[in-house]
Amino acid sequence: MADKLDMGEIASFNKTKLKKTEKQKNTLPTKETTGQEKRNEIS
């Protein structure tokens, strides 16, 4: 069955082949930013 895990593949997994990525911090908009957007929608 294809749904079962092959433990041999997991045991032989090579983490060094993974690509490096950079973390990105997603910040929430400020009250001022959301207020400006709301005012722009009304106009």
Secondary structure, DSSP 8 states (H G I E B T S, - for coil): -TTS--HHHHHT--GGGS------------HHHHHHHHHHHH-
